[in-house]
């Protein structure tokens, strides 16, 4: 069984990669993700900067994750997304991958993403979001653990 170091362990991750809007326009996306654990709740806080047309757009999110339950292979999470509203999500571990899905509380938006583990300090993340029956965005990101 693969031992995951992203989300299931505390740490800070440096993130960089590409974001694609609904028309396929590509933008640079960089930032940091911090994972913290308490007995009753895990948080994943992200501070990202999206550069589209040389204009920086700050994107900050905070995911509230229930610690993995029972078999240690799945859990639920919520987030208040600045554009999509309240998100309700599920997350599961499948071998070298962590897969997450979400739906907005108003049922207008859905999405999915996965994280593939290559090493204890490197994950590849790909995902997408849909709204109104069309693709809103997709992304490809490298997560590299920040060494302290």
C-alpha positions in Angstrom: 0.0 0.0 0.0 1.3 3.4 -1.0 1.9 5.8 2.0 0.7 9.3 0.9 2.5 12.4 2.1 0.2 15.0 0.5 -3.0 15.8 2.5 -2.6 12.8 4.7 0.5 14.3 6.4 1.1 17.9 7.5 3.4 20.0 5.3 3.8 22.9 3.0 3.9 22.4 -0.8 5.1 24.7 -3.5 2.7 24.6 -6.5 3.3 25.6 -10.1 1.7 24.8 -13.4 -0.9 25.8 -15.9 -4.6 26.8 -15.7 -6.9 26.7 -18.7 -10.1 28.7 -18.9 -13.4 27.7 -20.6 -12.0 28.7 -24.0 -8.7 26.9 -23.5 -6.6 30.0 -22.8 -3.6 29.0 -20.8 -2.3 30.9 -17.8 0.5 30.4 -15.3 -0.5 29.4 -11.8 1.8 29.4 -8.8 1.5 29.4 -5.1 1.7 27.4 -1.9 -0.5 24.9 -0.1 -0.4 24.3 3.6 -1.8 21.1 5.2 -2.5 21.1 8.9 -4.1 18.4 11.1 -6.0 18.4 14.4 -7.7 15.3 15.8 -11.1 16.4 14.5 -10.3 18.4 11.3 -7.6 18.8 8.7 -7.2 22.0 6.7 -5.7 22.6 3.3 -5.1 26.3 2.8 -3.9 27.5 -0.6 -2.6 30.9 -1.7 -2.2 31.0 -5.5 -1.5 33.6 -8.1 -3.0 33.2 -11.6 -1.3 35.2 -14.3 -3.7 35.8 -17.2 -2.8 38.4 -19.8 0.1 39.5 -17.4 -2.5 40.4 -14.8 -2.0 38.7 -11.4 -5.2 37.3 -9.9 -5.0 36.0 -6.3 -6.9 32.9 -5.5 -7.1 31.8 -1.8 -9.0 28.7 -0.7 -9.4 26.8 2.5 -10.6 23.2 2.5 -11.9 21.7 5.7 -11.3 17.9 5.5 -12.6 15.3 7.8 -9.8 13.0 8.9 -9.8 9.8 6.8 -12.4 7.4 8.3 -12.7 3.7 9.0 -10.5 2.1 6.4 -8.3 5.2 6.0 -9.1 5.3 2.2 -11.8 7.9 1.9 -13.3 11.1 3.5 -15.4 14.2 2.9 -14.5 17.9 2.7 -16.0 21.3 2.3 -14.8 24.7 1.1 -16.1 28.2 0.5 -14.8 28.9 -3.0 -14.6 32.6 -3.9 -16.3 32.0 -7.3 -18.2 28.7 -7.1 -19.6 29.2 -3.6 -19.8 26.4 -1.0 -18.4 23.1 -2.2 -19.2 19.7 -0.9 -16.5 17.1 -1.7 -15.4 13.5 -1.4 -11.9 12.2 -1.5 -10.5 8.7 -1.9 -7.1 7.0 -2.0 -6.6 4.5 -4.9 -3.0 3.1 -4.9 -0.7 5.9 -6.0 -3.6 8.4 -6.5 -5.7 10.6 -4.4 -9.0 11.5 -6.2 -11.3 14.3 -5.2 -14.8 15.2 -6.5 -17.1 18.1 -5.6 -20.4 19.6 -6.2 -21.5 23.1 -5.2 -24.2 23.5 -2.6 -26.5 25.0 -5.2 -25.8 22.1 -7.6 -24.6 24.5 -10.3 -20.9 23.4 -10.4 -19.1 20.1 -10.3 -15.5 19.0 -10.7 -12.9 16.4 -10.1 -9.2 16.3 -9.7 -6.5 13.7 -8.9 -3.0 13.7 -7.4 -0.5 11.1 -8.6 2.3 10.4 -6.2 5.8 10.1 -7.8 7.9 10.5 -4.7 7.3 11.5 -1.1 8.0 15.1 -2.2 6.4 15.3 -5.6 2.8 14.9 -6.8 1.2 15.7 -10.2 -2.3 17.2 -10.0 -4.8 17.5 -12.8 -8.4 18.5 -12.6 -11.4 20.3 -14.1 -14.6 22.1 -13.2 -17.9 22.3 -15.0 -20.8 24.7 -14.7 -24.0 25.1 -16.7 -23.1 21.9 -18.6 -19.8 23.3 -20.0 -16.2 23.2 -18.9 -15.2 26.2 -16.8 -11.6 25.4 -16.2 -8.9 22.8 -16.0 -5.4 22.7 -14.6 -2.2 20.7 -14.5 0.0 21.4 -11.4 3.3 20.2 -9.9 3.2 19.9 -6.1 6.7 19.8 -4.5 7.1 19.6 -0.8 8.8 22.6 0.8 11.8 21.5 2.8 12.1 23.3 6.1 
